[in-house]
Amino acid sequence: MQDREGFTQLGNRVIEVEYNRTRLRKHPEFGYLTPLETRARLQQDFTPAA
């Protein structure tokens, strides 16, 4: 059972670190960004102005 949990954690890490931070996709408004960059841009847009 520990091996299965270890592989699951490793798989999640690979997806988060390698795939989401490096894969480019074209956002209709922002152009080509990684999913992490797209998320950061969207969060900036929704941040309330002081």
Secondary structure, DSSP 8 states (H G I E B T S, - for coil): -HHHHHHHHHHHHIIIIIIHHH--EEETTTEEE-HHHHHHHHHHHHS---
